[in-house]
Amino acid sequence: ASFASDDLAEKGAKVYKKCKACHMVGENAKNKVGPQLNNIIGRKAGSLEGYKFSRAMEAKGDEGLVWTDETLRAYLAAPRKFVPKTKMAFSGLRKDSDLDAIIAYLKTYSE
């Protein structure tokens, strides 16, 4: 990883504070109100075993939605616009810099 992406991931750790009431990452991460986010990059939407997703999220996964930098960015910017009827109550991250940072941070927990 480059120095710049390390800095971005560090900033992402701060942005993640907005997520951690509902989501866990890292060792021993469990599903809470929201699914744990380890290995989110490359995961089919609505497919994490042991978590009850909204029908809307499962349907998106069945349609072929996979979490990539681009799809996560679109979802995290406006969750209810990207997946209408999602269970996620979070309204979205407004700043591109926060989106870049949270994705860099989540990548540190993806293989």
Chimera marker file (.cmm) of the C-alpha trace (Angstrom):
<marker_set name="trace">
<marker id="1" x="0.000" y="0.000" z="0.000" r="1" g="1" b="0" radius="0.5"/>
<marker id="2" x="1.191" y="3.467" z="-0.755" r="1" g="1" b="0" radius="0.5"/>
<marker id="3" x="1.723" y="6.129" z="1.870" r="1" g="1" b="0" radius="0.5"/>
<marker id="4" x="-1.194" y="8.134" z="0.470" r="1" g="1" b="0" radius="0.5"/>
<marker id="5" x="-3.631" y="5.215" z="0.827" r="1" g="1" b="0" radius="0.5"/>
<marker id="6" x="-2.415" y="4.631" z="4.412" r="1" g="1" b="0" radius="0.5"/>
<marker id="7" x="-3.225" y="8.273" z="5.216" r="1" g="1" b="0" radius="0.5"/>
<marker id="8" x="-6.606" y="7.913" z="3.545" r="1" g="1" b="0" radius="0.5"/>
<marker id="9" x="-7.401" y="4.750" z="5.523" r="1" g="1" b="0" radius="0.5"/>
<marker id="10" x="-6.432" y="6.594" z="8.711" r="1" g="1" b="0" radius="0.5"/>
<marker id="11" x="-8.873" y="9.371" z="7.823" r="1" g="1" b="0" radius="0.5"/>
<marker id="12" x="-11.414" y="6.657" z="7.038" r="1" g="1" b="0" radius="0.5"/>
<marker id="13" x="-11.077" y="5.330" z="10.580" r="1" g="1" b="0" radius="0.5"/>
<marker id="14" x="-12.389" y="8.714" z="11.758" r="1" g="1" b="0" radius="0.5"/>
<marker id="15" x="-15.229" y="8.703" z="9.222" r="1" g="1" b="0" radius="0.5"/>
<marker id="16" x="-16.077" y="5.144" z="10.356" r="1" g="1" b="0" radius="0.5"/>
<marker id="17" x="-17.120" y="6.512" z="13.758" r="1" g="1" b="0" radius="0.5"/>
<marker id="18" x="-20.389" y="7.439" z="12.003" r="1" g="1" b="0" radius="0.5"/>
<marker id="19" x="-20.855" y="3.753" z="11.084" r="1" g="1" b="0" radius="0.5"/>
<marker id="20" x="-19.808" y="1.895" z="14.200" r="1" g="1" b="0" radius="0.5"/>
<marker id="21" x="-23.070" y="2.228" z="16.120" r="1" g="1" b="0" radius="0.5"/>
<marker id="22" x="-24.467" y="-0.337" z="13.662" r="1" g="1" b="0" radius="0.5"/>
<marker id="23" x="-21.485" y="-2.006" z="11.938" r="1" g="1" b="0" radius="0.5"/>
<marker id="24" x="-18.358" y="-3.834" z="13.140" r="1" g="1" b="0" radius="0.5"/>
<marker id="25" x="-15.066" y="-4.525" z="11.353" r="1" g="1" b="0" radius="0.5"/>
<marker id="26" x="-11.902" y="-6.282" z="12.412" r="1" g="1" b="0" radius="0.5"/>
<marker id="27" x="-11.194" y="-9.322" z="14.501" r="1" g="1" b="0" radius="0.5"/>
<marker id="28" x="-14.288" y="-10.805" z="16.169" r="1" g="1" b="0" radius="0.5"/>
<marker id="29" x="-16.613" y="-8.570" z="14.131" r="1" g="1" b="0" radius="0.5"/>
<marker id="30" x="-20.224" y="-9.644" z="14.507" r="1" g="1" b="0" radius="0.5"/>
<marker id="31" x="-23.467" y="-8.565" z="12.925" r="1" g="1" b="0" radius="0.5"/>
<marker id="32" x="-25.225" y="-5.889" z="14.953" r="1" g="1" b="0" radius="0.5"/>
<marker id="33" x="-28.079" y="-3.684" z="13.741" r="1" g="1" b="0" radius="0.5"/>
<marker id="34" x="-26.171" y="-3.778" z="10.441" r="1" g="1" b="0" radius="0.5"/>
<marker id="35" x="-23.986" y="-6.553" z="8.999" r="1" g="1" b="0" radius="0.5"/>
<marker id="36" x="-20.281" y="-6.772" z="9.862" r="1" g="1" b="0" radius="0.5"/>
<marker id="37" x="-18.183" y="-5.236" z="7.101" r="1" g="1" b="0" radius="0.5"/>
<marker id="38" x="-15.101" y="-7.460" z="6.875" r="1" g="1" b="0" radius="0.5"/>
<marker id="39" x="-14.487" y="-8.442" z="3.237" r="1" g="1" b="0" radius="0.5"/>
<marker id="40" x="-17.261" y="-6.160" z="1.982" r="1" g="1" b="0" radius="0.5"/>
<marker id="41" x="-15.270" y="-5.407" z="-1.196" r="1" g="1" b="0" radius="0.5"/>
<marker id="42" x="-16.210" y="-8.061" z="-3.740" r="1" g="1" b="0" radius="0.5"/>
<marker id="43" x="-19.167" y="-9.374" z="-1.700" r="1" g="1" b="0" radius="0.5"/>
<marker id="44" x="-22.540" y="-9.787" z="-3.357" r="1" g="1" b="0" radius="0.5"/>
<marker id="45" x="-25.051" y="-7.353" z="-1.857" r="1" g="1" b="0" radius="0.5"/>
<marker id="46" x="-27.403" y="-8.895" z="0.685" r="1" g="1" b="0" radius="0.5"/>
<marker id="47" x="-25.463" y="-12.156" z="0.847" r="1" g="1" b="0" radius="0.5"/>
<marker id="48" x="-23.678" y="-12.237" z="4.215" r="1" g="1" b="0" radius="0.5"/>
<marker id="49" x="-24.643" y="-15.399" z="6.027" r="1" g="1" b="0" radius="0.5"/>
<marker id="50" x="-26.296" y="-14.913" z="9.404" r="1" g="1" b="0" radius="0.5"/>
<marker id="51" x="-27.610" y="-11.396" z="8.755" r="1" g="1" b="0" radius="0.5"/>
<marker id="52" x="-31.227" y="-10.623" z="7.849" r="1" g="1" b="0" radius="0.5"/>
<marker id="53" x="-31.093" y="-8.082" z="5.039" r="1" g="1" b="0" radius="0.5"/>
<marker id="54" x="-34.042" y="-6.123" z="3.687" r="1" g="1" b="0" radius="0.5"/>
<marker id="55" x="-35.820" y="-7.709" z="0.746" r="1" g="1" b="0" radius="0.5"/>
<marker id="56" x="-34.672" y="-4.709" z="-1.281" r="1" g="1" b="0" radius="0.5"/>
<marker id="57" x="-30.971" y="-5.412" z="-0.567" r="1" g="1" b="0" radius="0.5"/>
<marker id="58" x="-31.343" y="-9.136" z="-1.261" r="1" g="1" b="0" radius="0.5"/>
<marker id="59" x="-33.084" y="-8.309" z="-4.551" r="1" g="1" b="0" radius="0.5"/>
<marker id="60" x="-30.177" y="-6.003" z="-5.542" r="1" g="1" b="0" radius="0.5"/>
<marker id="61" x="-27.750" y="-8.835" z="-4.866" r="1" g="1" b="0" radius="0.5"/>
<marker id="62" x="-29.867" y="-11.224" z="-6.915" r="1" g="1" b="0" radius="0.5"/>
<marker id="63" x="-29.767" y="-8.658" z="-9.733" r="1" g="1" b="0" radius="0.5"/>
<marker id="64" x="-25.968" y="-8.865" z="-9.609" r="1" g="1" b="0" radius="0.5"/>
<marker id="65" x="-24.949" y="-5.990" z="-7.334" r="1" g="1" b="0" radius="0.5"/>
<marker id="66" x="-21.466" y="-6.602" z="-5.930" r="1" g="1" b="0" radius="0.5"/>
<marker id="67" x="-19.748" y="-4.147" z="-3.578" r="1" g="1" b="0" radius="0.5"/>
<marker id="68" x="-16.856" y="-2.440" z="-5.363" r="1" g="1" b="0" radius="0.5"/>
<marker id="69" x="-15.293" y="0.995" z="-4.854" r="1" g="1" b="0" radius="0.5"/>
<marker id="70" x="-17.847" y="2.428" z="-7.283" r="1" g="1" b="0" radius="0.5"/>
<marker id="71" x="-20.976" y="0.716" z="-5.944" r="1" g="1" b="0" radius="0.5"/>
<marker id="72" x="-20.059" y="1.396" z="-2.303" r="1" g="1" b="0" radius="0.5"/>
<marker id="73" x="-19.409" y="5.045" z="-3.150" r="1" g="1" b="0" radius="0.5"/>
<marker id="74" x="-22.844" y="5.388" z="-4.776" r="1" g="1" b="0" radius="0.5"/>
<marker id="75" x="-24.570" y="3.558" z="-1.908" r="1" g="1" b="0" radius="0.5"/>
<marker id="76" x="-22.819" y="5.396" z="0.908" r="1" g="1" b="0" radius="0.5"/>
<marker id="77" x="-23.496" y="8.762" z="-0.716" r="1" g="1" b="0" radius="0.5"/>
<marker id="78" x="-27.261" y="8.150" z="-0.769" r="1" g="1" b="0" radius="0.5"/>
<marker id="79" x="-28.296" y="4.740" z="0.599" r="1" g="1" b="0" radius="0.5"/>
<marker id="80" x="-32.055" y="5.100" z="0.070" r="1" g="1" b="0" radius="0.5"/>
<marker id="81" x="-31.607" y="6.435" z="-3.441" r="1" g="1" b="0" radius="0.5"/>
<marker id="82" x="-29.243" y="3.599" z="-4.445" r="1" g="1" b="0" radius="0.5"/>
<marker id="83" x="-31.291" y="0.840" z="-2.746" r="1" g="1" b="0" radius="0.5"/>
<marker id="84" x="-34.837" y="2.092" z="-2.157" r="1" g="1" b="0" radius="0.5"/>
<marker id="85" x="-36.322" y="0.417" z="0.959" r="1" g="1" b="0" radius="0.5"/>
<marker id="86" x="-32.902" y="-0.461" z="2.404" r="1" g="1" b="0" radius="0.5"/>
<marker id="87" x="-32.972" y="-0.988" z="6.188" r="1" g="1" b="0" radius="0.5"/>
<marker id="88" x="-29.959" y="1.298" z="6.590" r="1" g="1" b="0" radius="0.5"/>
<marker id="89" x="-31.184" y="4.455" z="8.312" r="1" g="1" b="0" radius="0.5"/>
<marker id="90" x="-27.992" y="6.449" z="7.631" r="1" g="1" b="0" radius="0.5"/>
<marker id="91" x="-28.692" y="9.356" z="5.283" r="1" g="1" b="0" radius="0.5"/>
<marker id="92" x="-25.325" y="9.218" z="3.505" r="1" g="1" b="0" radius="0.5"/>
<marker id="93" x="-21.861" y="10.762" z="3.379" r="1" g="1" b="0" radius="0.5"/>
<marker id="94" x="-21.934" y="14.107" z="1.583" r="1" g="1" b="0" radius="0.5"/>
<marker id="95" x="-18.204" y="14.705" z="1.012" r="1" g="1" b="0" radius="0.5"/>
<marker id="96" x="-16.237" y="12.919" z="-1.703" r="1" g="1" b="0" radius="0.5"/>
<marker id="97" x="-13.204" y="12.995" z="0.593" r="1" g="1" b="0" radius="0.5"/>
<marker id="98" x="-15.171" y="11.081" z="3.280" r="1" g="1" b="0" radius="0.5"/>
<marker id="99" x="-16.313" y="8.534" z="0.694" r="1" g="1" b="0" radius="0.5"/>
<marker id="100" x="-12.726" y="8.025" z="-0.513" r="1" g="1" b="0" radius="0.5"/>
<marker id="101" x="-11.559" y="7.651" z="3.079" r="1" g="1" b="0" radius="0.5"/>
<marker id="102" x="-14.226" y="5.183" z="4.253" r="1" g="1" b="0" radius="0.5"/>
<marker id="103" x="-13.661" y="2.973" z="1.203" r="1" g="1" b="0" radius="0.5"/>
<marker id="104" x="-9.879" y="2.999" z="1.821" r="1" g="1" b="0" radius="0.5"/>
<marker id="105" x="-10.562" y="2.078" z="5.458" r="1" g="1" b="0" radius="0.5"/>
<marker id="106" x="-12.950" y="-0.768" z="4.587" r="1" g="1" b="0" radius="0.5"/>
<marker id="107" x="-10.384" y="-2.100" z="2.088" r="1" g="1" b="0" radius="0.5"/>
<marker id="108" x="-7.978" y="-2.628" z="5.005" r="1" g="1" b="0" radius="0.5"/>
<marker id="109" x="-10.497" y="-5.242" z="6.229" r="1" g="1" b="0" radius="0.5"/>
<marker id="110" x="-10.997" y="-6.884" z="2.833" r="1" g="1" b="0" radius="0.5"/>
<marker id="111" x="-8.777" y="-9.580" z="1.375" r="1" g="1" b="0" radius="0.5"/>
<link id1="1" id2="2" r="1" g="1" b="0" radius="0.2"/>
<link id1="2" id2="3" r="1" g="1" b="0" radius="0.2"/>
<link id1="3" id2="4" r="1" g="1" b="0" radius="0.2"/>
<link id1="4" id2="5" r="1" g="1" b="0" radius="0.2"/>
<link id1="5" id2="6" r="1" g="1" b="0" radius="0.2"/>
<link id1="6" id2="7" r="1" g="1" b="0" radius="0.2"/>
<link id1="7" id2="8" r="1" g="1" b="0" radius="0.2"/>
<link id1="8" id2="9" r="1" g="1" b="0" radius="0.2"/>
<link id1="9" id2="10" r="1" g="1" b="0" radius="0.2"/>
<link id1="10" id2="11" r="1" g="1" b="0" radius="0.2"/>
<link id1="11" id2="12" r="1" g="1" b="0" radius="0.2"/>
<link id1="12" id2="13" r="1" g="1" b="0" radius="0.2"/>
<link id1="13" id2="14" r="1" g="1" b="0" radius="0.2"/>
<link id1="14" id2="15" r="1" g="1" b="0" radius="0.2"/>
<link id1="15" id2="16" r="1" g="1" b="0" radius="0.2"/>
<link id1="16" id2="17" r="1" g="1" b="0" radius="0.2"/>
<link id1="17" id2="18" r="1" g="1" b="0" radius="0.2"/>
<link id1="18" id2="19" r="1" g="1" b="0" radius="0.2"/>
<link id1="19" id2="20" r="1" g="1" b="0" radius="0.2"/>
<link id1="20" id2="21" r="1" g="1" b="0" radius="0.2"/>
<link id1="21" id2="22" r="1" g="1" b="0" radius="0.2"/>
<link id1="22" id2="23" r="1" g="1" b="0" radius="0.2"/>
<link id1="23" id2="24" r="1" g="1" b="0" radius="0.2"/>
<link id1="24" id2="25" r="1" g="1" b="0" radius="0.2"/>
<link id1="25" id2="26" r="1" g="1" b="0" radius="0.2"/>
<link id1="26" id2="27" r="1" g="1" b="0" radius="0.2"/>
<link id1="27" id2="28" r="1" g="1" b="0" radius="0.2"/>
<link id1="28" id2="29" r="1" g="1" b="0" radius="0.2"/>
<link id1="29" id2="30" r="1" g="1" b="0" radius="0.2"/>
<link id1="30" id2="31" r="1" g="1" b="0" radius="0.2"/>
<link id1="31" id2="32" r="1" g="1" b="0" radius="0.2"/>
<link id1="32" id2="33" r="1" g="1" b="0" radius="0.2"/>
<link id1="33" id2="34" r="1" g="1" b="0" radius="0.2"/>
<link id1="34" id2="35" r="1" g="1" b="0" radius="0.2"/>
<link id1="35" id2="36" r="1" g="1" b="0" radius="0.2"/>
<link id1="36" id2="37" r="1" g="1" b="0" radius="0.2"/>
<link id1="37" id2="38" r="1" g="1" b="0" radius="0.2"/>
<link id1="38" id2="39" r="1" g="1" b="0" radius="0.2"/>
<link id1="39" id2="40" r="1" g="1" b="0" radius="0.2"/>
<link id1="40" id2="41" r="1" g="1" b="0" radius="0.2"/>
<link id1="41" id2="42" r="1" g="1" b="0" radius="0.2"/>
<link id1="42" id2="43" r="1" g="1" b="0" radius="0.2"/>
<link id1="43" id2="44" r="1" g="1" b="0" radius="0.2"/>
<link id1="44" id2="45" r="1" g="1" b="0" radius="0.2"/>
<link id1="45" id2="46" r="1" g="1" b="0" radius="0.2"/>
<link id1="46" id2="47" r="1" g="1" b="0" radius="0.2"/>
<link id1="47" id2="48" r="1" g="1" b="0" radius="0.2"/>
<link id1="48" id2="49" r="1" g="1" b="0" radius="0.2"/>
<link id1="49" id2="50" r="1" g="1" b="0" radius="0.2"/>
<link id1="50" id2="51" r="1" g="1" b="0" radius="0.2"/>
<link id1="51" id2="52" r="1" g="1" b="0" radius="0.2"/>
<link id1="52" id2="53" r="1" g="1" b="0" radius="0.2"/>
<link id1="53" id2="54" r="1" g="1" b="0" radius="0.2"/>
<link id1="54" id2="55" r="1" g="1" b="0" radius="0.2"/>
<link id1="55" id2="56" r="1" g="1" b="0" radius="0.2"/>
<link id1="56" id2="57" r="1" g="1" b="0" radius="0.2"/>
<link id1="57" id2="58" r="1" g="1" b="0" radius="0.2"/>
<link id1="58" id2="59" r="1" g="1" b="0" radius="0.2"/>
<link id1="59" id2="60" r="1" g="1" b="0" radius="0.2"/>
<link id1="60" id2="61" r="1" g="1" b="0" radius="0.2"/>
<link id1="61" id2="62" r="1" g="1" b="0" radius="0.2"/>
<link id1="62" id2="63" r="1" g="1" b="0" radius="0.2"/>
<link id1="63" id2="64" r="1" g="1" b="0" radius="0.2"/>
<link id1="64" id2="65" r="1" g="1" b="0" radius="0.2"/>
<link id1="65" id2="66" r="1" g="1" b="0" radius="0.2"/>
<link id1="66" id2="67" r="1" g="1" b="0" radius="0.2"/>
<link id1="67" id2="68" r="1" g="1" b="0" radius="0.2"/>
<link id1="68" id2="69" r="1" g="1" b="0" radius="0.2"/>
<link id1="69" id2="70" r="1" g="1" b="0" radius="0.2"/>
<link id1="70" id2="71" r="1" g="1" b="0" radius="0.2"/>
<link id1="71" id2="72" r="1" g="1" b="0" radius="0.2"/>
<link id1="72" id2="73" r="1" g="1" b="0" radius="0.2"/>
<link id1="73" id2="74" r="1" g="1" b="0" radius="0.2"/>
<link id1="74" id2="75" r="1" g="1" b="0" radius="0.2"/>
<link id1="75" id2="76" r="1" g="1" b="0" radius="0.2"/>
<link id1="76" id2="77" r="1" g="1" b="0" radius="0.2"/>
<link id1="77" id2="78" r="1" g="1" b="0" radius="0.2"/>
<link id1="78" id2="79" r="1" g="1" b="0" radius="0.2"/>
<link id1="79" id2="80" r="1" g="1" b="0" radius="0.2"/>
<link id1="80" id2="81" r="1" g="1" b="0" radius="0.2"/>
<link id1="81" id2="82" r="1" g="1" b="0" radius="0.2"/>
<link id1="82" id2="83" r="1" g="1" b="0" radius="0.2"/>
<link id1="83" id2="84" r="1" g="1" b="0" radius="0.2"/>
<link id1="84" id2="85" r="1" g="1" b="0" radius="0.2"/>
<link id1="85" id2="86" r="1" g="1" b="0" radius="0.2"/>
<link id1="86" id2="87" r="1" g="1" b="0" radius="0.2"/>
<link id1="87" id2="88" r="1" g="1" b="0" radius="0.2"/>
<link id1="88" id2="89" r="1" g="1" b="0" radius="0.2"/>
<link id1="89" id2="90" r="1" g="1" b="0" radius="0.2"/>
<link id1="90" id2="91" r="1" g="1" b="0" radius="0.2"/>
<link id1="91" id2="92" r="1" g="1" b="0" radius="0.2"/>
<link id1="92" id2="93" r="1" g="1" b="0" radius="0.2"/>
<link id1="93" id2="94" r="1" g="1" b="0" radius="0.2"/>
<link id1="94" id2="95" r="1" g="1" b="0" radius="0.2"/>
<link id1="95" id2="96" r="1" g="1" b="0" radius="0.2"/>
<link id1="96" id2="97" r="1" g="1" b="0" radius="0.2"/>
<link id1="97" id2="98" r="1" g="1" b="0" radius="0.2"/>
<link id1="98" id2="99" r="1" g="1" b="0" radius="0.2"/>
<link id1="99" id2="100" r="1" g="1" b="0" radius="0.2"/>
<link id1="100" id2="101" r="1" g="1" b="0" radius="0.2"/>
<link id1="101" id2="102" r="1" g="1" b="0" radius="0.2"/>
<link id1="102" id2="103" r="1" g="1" b="0" radius="0.2"/>
<link id1="103" id2="104" r="1" g="1" b="0" radius="0.2"/>
<link id1="104" id2="105" r="1" g="1" b="0" radius="0.2"/>
<link id1="105" id2="106" r="1" g="1" b="0" radius="0.2"/>
<link id1="106" id2="107" r="1" g="1" b="0" radius="0.2"/>
<link id1="107" id2="108" r="1" g="1" b="0" radius="0.2"/>
<link id1="108" id2="109" r="1" g="1" b="0" radius="0.2"/>
<link id1="109" id2="110" r="1" g="1" b="0" radius="0.2"/>
<link id1="110" id2="111" r="1" g="1" b="0" radius="0.2"/>
</marker_set>
